[in-house]
Amino acid sequence: MEKIEEYIDIIIKLNPIRIVISNKSDKEYKYNKVKINKNYSKEKSYYQIEFFTEKQVFHENIEDKELREKLIYFMGKYKQLSSTSENYSCDMRISKKGKIFFSKKEQKNTISINREHNKKKNYILKEGMDIPPLKDLGIFTQDGKVVNSKYDKYKQINRFIEIIDDEIKKVEKYYSDKSDNTLRVLDFGCGKSYLTFILYYYFTEIKKMKVDVIGLDLKQDVIDRCNEISKKYGYENLKFEIGDINGYRYENNVDMVITLHACDTATDYALYNAINWNAKMIFSVPCCQHEINSSIKAKNLNILTKYGIVQERVSALFTDAIRANLLEVMGYRTQLLEFIDISHSPKNILIRAVKSNISSDKRKKSLMEIENLRREFYFDQTLYNLLEEKIKNV
């Protein structure tokens, strides 16, 4: 073990950029391979560890000082380690008899690590901004620096804001010019609402827009807590109410509807309400699409329903494709976007729909694609059923 630690110390001193650990010695250890990559966040560096199973990849971020301990641990589980630094490569191998082989070679072509990778990314929510929700979430320190272990979450939140910003840039002049220049937003199933608070900050502090945001949830304690936080932040036009996605009544015009991780058919009711209100923009991240999976029957393509895991995933993709097409049928320009990296969550599809002049031919084609799918797989789908009367006129 002392020899392994000695070689690991050599590797650490060379400031490795990439490390690959493979060839398991512990057959019970669940990960087949481990990769470690050096990353940078502002002035700080850190390592991201990727753990590989047969079908999945898991991630963990560690500080530079933790690398030595991790490598010692991994070399108790694996027989081989390959490390690459800017100027050197190192290989360590443990034989079946426990003999340790180590080599260090100078690189003919030096490898440069891109220290600008995270530092130069032009995020909308920048480090140094005074964003109370990000501080309370532990993503920002009190002086506005990103907490190293929260960098993935920081990037995910920025990705969500970027997706909304793409559309807001197209309409912000319209809202600044009209007499009632308030953007009205409804957030269905807001939960603890950290994204709602961050969104409000984005509208008021970055875009300098007038907004009226209502967050809806079924839990009274959640609503009370969110209203308290809103008062603490001084967010005067951010309110939270008890509201069921199915059947919520709203009297004013709605400009934007947001629904994040509404479970199963709750997403369909949220989209149905948004369509009935003639909402200009819809942003939805569906969750737990069980409905089609419970009723799907294949006519000719039963290879897609033969295996349970395939049927489950196909059903989820069918659900979101049908929702997107139905929005097109109802006159929305619709996209399915990757919300976050699939390695962090399989629920990574965001539906972005914007009211547009969709041609009659395109709307009919979108409806025909749904009907063809239904004829092949004999399933029910809630949004289709809710819109049945409306789509008869397409």
PEVEN-V368435 format. One record per backbone hydrogen bond with DSSP energy under -1.0 kcal/mol. NH is the residue of the N-H (numbers start at 1). CO is the residue of the C=O. E is the energy in kcal/mol with one decimal. If there is no record, write none. Layout:
BEGIN
nh=NH co=CO e=E
nh=NH co=CO e=E
END
This chain:
BEGIN
nh=5 co=1 e=-2.4
nh=6 co=2 e=-2.2
nh=7 co=3 e=-2.2
nh=8 co=4 e=-2.5
nh=9 co=5 e=-2.2
nh=10 co=6 e=-1.4
nh=11 co=7 e=-2.1
nh=12 co=8 e=-2.7
nh=13 co=9 e=-2.2
nh=14 co=10 e=-1.1
nh=15 co=12 e=-1.9
nh=17 co=84 e=-3.4
nh=18 co=84 e=-1.8
nh=19 co=36 e=-2.4
nh=20 co=82 e=-2.8
nh=21 co=34 e=-3.2
nh=22 co=80 e=-2.0
nh=25 co=77 e=-3.1
nh=26 co=77 e=-2.0
nh=29 co=26 e=-1.5
nh=32 co=52 e=-2.6
nh=33 co=52 e=-1.1
nh=34 co=21 e=-2.5
nh=35 co=50 e=-2.3
nh=36 co=19 e=-2.8
nh=37 co=48 e=-2.4
nh=38 co=17 e=-2.5
nh=39 co=46 e=-3.2
nh=41 co=44 e=-3.1
nh=44 co=41 e=-2.0
nh=46 co=39 e=-2.4
nh=47 co=62 e=-2.6
nh=48 co=37 e=-2.9
nh=49 co=60 e=-3.6
nh=50 co=35 e=-3.4
nh=51 co=58 e=-3.1
nh=52 co=33 e=-2.6
nh=53 co=56 e=-2.7
nh=58 co=51 e=-2.4
nh=60 co=49 e=-1.8
nh=62 co=47 e=-2.9
nh=66 co=63 e=-1.6
nh=67 co=64 e=-1.5
nh=70 co=66 e=-1.9
nh=71 co=67 e=-2.6
nh=72 co=68 e=-2.3
nh=73 co=69 e=-2.0
nh=74 co=70 e=-2.8
nh=75 co=71 e=-2.1
nh=76 co=73 e=-1.6
nh=77 co=74 e=-2.0
nh=78 co=74 e=-1.9
nh=79 co=23 e=-2.3
nh=80 co=22 e=-1.9
nh=81 co=92 e=-2.6
nh=82 co=20 e=-2.6
nh=83 co=90 e=-3.1
nh=84 co=18 e=-3.0
nh=85 co=88 e=-3.5
nh=89 co=105 e=-2.7
nh=90 co=83 e=-2.6
nh=91 co=103 e=-2.3
nh=92 co=81 e=-2.8
nh=93 co=101 e=-2.7
nh=94 co=79 e=-2.7
nh=95 co=99 e=-3.0
nh=98 co=95 e=-1.9
nh=101 co=93 e=-3.1
nh=103 co=91 e=-2.4
nh=105 co=89 e=-3.2
nh=107 co=87 e=-3.4
nh=111 co=86 e=-2.3
nh=115 co=113 e=-1.4
nh=117 co=114 e=-1.3
nh=120 co=116 e=-2.1
nh=123 co=121 e=-2.0
nh=126 co=124 e=-1.1
nh=128 co=144 e=-2.6
nh=129 co=126 e=-1.7
nh=131 co=129 e=-1.3
nh=135 co=131 e=-1.5
nh=136 co=132 e=-2.7
nh=137 co=133 e=-1.8
nh=138 co=135 e=-1.2
nh=139 co=134 e=-2.0
nh=140 co=134 e=-2.1
nh=141 co=145 e=-2.8
nh=144 co=141 e=-2.1
nh=147 co=139 e=-3.0
nh=150 co=147 e=-2.0
nh=151 co=148 e=-1.3
nh=154 co=150 e=-2.3
nh=155 co=151 e=-2.3
nh=156 co=152 e=-2.2
nh=157 co=153 e=-2.4
nh=158 co=154 e=-2.0
nh=159 co=155 e=-2.2
nh=160 co=156 e=-2.0
nh=161 co=157 e=-2.2
nh=162 co=158 e=-2.7
nh=163 co=159 e=-2.1
nh=164 co=160 e=-1.6
nh=165 co=161 e=-2.9
nh=166 co=162 e=-2.0
nh=167 co=164 e=-1.0
nh=168 co=164 e=-2.3
nh=169 co=165 e=-2.4
nh=172 co=168 e=-2.0
nh=175 co=171 e=-1.8
nh=176 co=172 e=-1.9
nh=177 co=173 e=-1.7
nh=178 co=174 e=-1.7
nh=181 co=179 e=-1.2
nh=183 co=210 e=-3.0
nh=185 co=212 e=-2.6
nh=186 co=256 e=-2.5
nh=187 co=214 e=-2.9
nh=188 co=258 e=-2.7
nh=190 co=216 e=-2.5
nh=193 co=190 e=-1.8
nh=197 co=193 e=-2.4
nh=198 co=194 e=-2.1
nh=199 co=195 e=-2.6
nh=200 co=196 e=-2.2
nh=201 co=197 e=-2.1
nh=202 co=198 e=-2.4
nh=203 co=199 e=-2.5
nh=204 co=200 e=-2.6
nh=205 co=201 e=-2.9
nh=207 co=202 e=-2.4
nh=209 co=203 e=-2.8
nh=212 co=183 e=-2.5
nh=213 co=237 e=-2.8
nh=214 co=185 e=-2.3
nh=215 co=239 e=-2.8
nh=216 co=187 e=-3.0
nh=217 co=241 e=-1.7
nh=223 co=219 e=-2.2
nh=224 co=220 e=-2.8
nh=225 co=221 e=-2.2
nh=226 co=222 e=-2.5
nh=227 co=223 e=-2.3
nh=228 co=224 e=-1.9
nh=229 co=225 e=-2.2
nh=230 co=226 e=-2.4
nh=231 co=227 e=-1.9
nh=232 co=228 e=-2.1
nh=233 co=229 e=-2.3
nh=235 co=230 e=-2.6
nh=236 co=234 e=-1.4
nh=238 co=235 e=-1.5
nh=239 co=213 e=-2.6
nh=241 co=215 e=-2.7
nh=243 co=217 e=-1.5
nh=247 co=245 e=-1.1
nh=255 co=184 e=-1.7
nh=256 co=184 e=-2.1
nh=257 co=281 e=-2.3
nh=258 co=186 e=-2.9
nh=259 co=283 e=-2.4
nh=261 co=285 e=-3.1
nh=264 co=287 e=-2.9
nh=266 co=263 e=-2.2
nh=267 co=264 e=-1.3
nh=269 co=265 e=-1.9
nh=270 co=266 e=-2.0
nh=271 co=267 e=-2.6
nh=272 co=268 e=-2.5
nh=273 co=269 e=-2.4
nh=274 co=270 e=-2.4
nh=275 co=271 e=-2.4
nh=276 co=272 e=-2.4
nh=277 co=273 e=-2.4
nh=278 co=275 e=-1.3
nh=279 co=274 e=-2.6
nh=281 co=255 e=-2.0
nh=282 co=353 e=-2.7
nh=283 co=257 e=-2.6
nh=284 co=351 e=-2.4
nh=285 co=259 e=-2.6
nh=287 co=262 e=-1.1
nh=290 co=288 e=-1.6
nh=294 co=290 e=-1.6
nh=295 co=292 e=-1.1
nh=296 co=292 e=-2.3
nh=297 co=377 e=-3.1
nh=299 co=376 e=-2.1
nh=304 co=301 e=-2.0
nh=311 co=307 e=-2.8
nh=312 co=308 e=-2.4
nh=313 co=309 e=-1.9
nh=314 co=310 e=-3.0
nh=315 co=311 e=-2.6
nh=316 co=312 e=-1.7
nh=317 co=313 e=-2.2
nh=318 co=314 e=-3.0
nh=319 co=315 e=-2.4
nh=320 co=316 e=-1.9
nh=321 co=317 e=-2.4
nh=322 co=318 e=-2.8
nh=323 co=319 e=-2.3
nh=324 co=320 e=-2.3
nh=325 co=321 e=-2.4
nh=326 co=322 e=-2.8
nh=327 co=323 e=-2.1
nh=328 co=324 e=-1.8
nh=329 co=325 e=-2.5
nh=330 co=326 e=-1.7
nh=331 co=328 e=-1.8
nh=332 co=327 e=-2.3
nh=333 co=354 e=-3.3
nh=335 co=352 e=-2.5
nh=337 co=350 e=-3.0
nh=339 co=348 e=-3.5
nh=344 co=341 e=-2.1
nh=345 co=341 e=-1.1
nh=348 co=346 e=-1.6
nh=350 co=337 e=-3.0
nh=351 co=284 e=-3.8
nh=352 co=335 e=-2.6
nh=353 co=282 e=-2.6
nh=354 co=333 e=-2.2
nh=355 co=280 e=-2.7
nh=356 co=331 e=-2.6
nh=358 co=356 e=-1.4
nh=363 co=359 e=-2.2
nh=364 co=360 e=-2.4
nh=365 co=361 e=-2.2
nh=366 co=362 e=-2.3
nh=367 co=363 e=-1.9
nh=368 co=364 e=-2.4
nh=369 co=365 e=-2.1
nh=370 co=366 e=-1.4
nh=371 co=367 e=-2.4
nh=372 co=368 e=-2.5
nh=373 co=369 e=-1.7
nh=374 co=370 e=-2.5
nh=375 co=371 e=-2.2
nh=376 co=372 e=-1.5
nh=377 co=373 e=-2.1
nh=378 co=374 e=-2.3
nh=385 co=381 e=-2.2
nh=386 co=382 e=-2.8
nh=387 co=383 e=-1.9
nh=391 co=387 e=-2.7
nh=393 co=390 e=-1.3
nh=394 co=391 e=-1.2
END
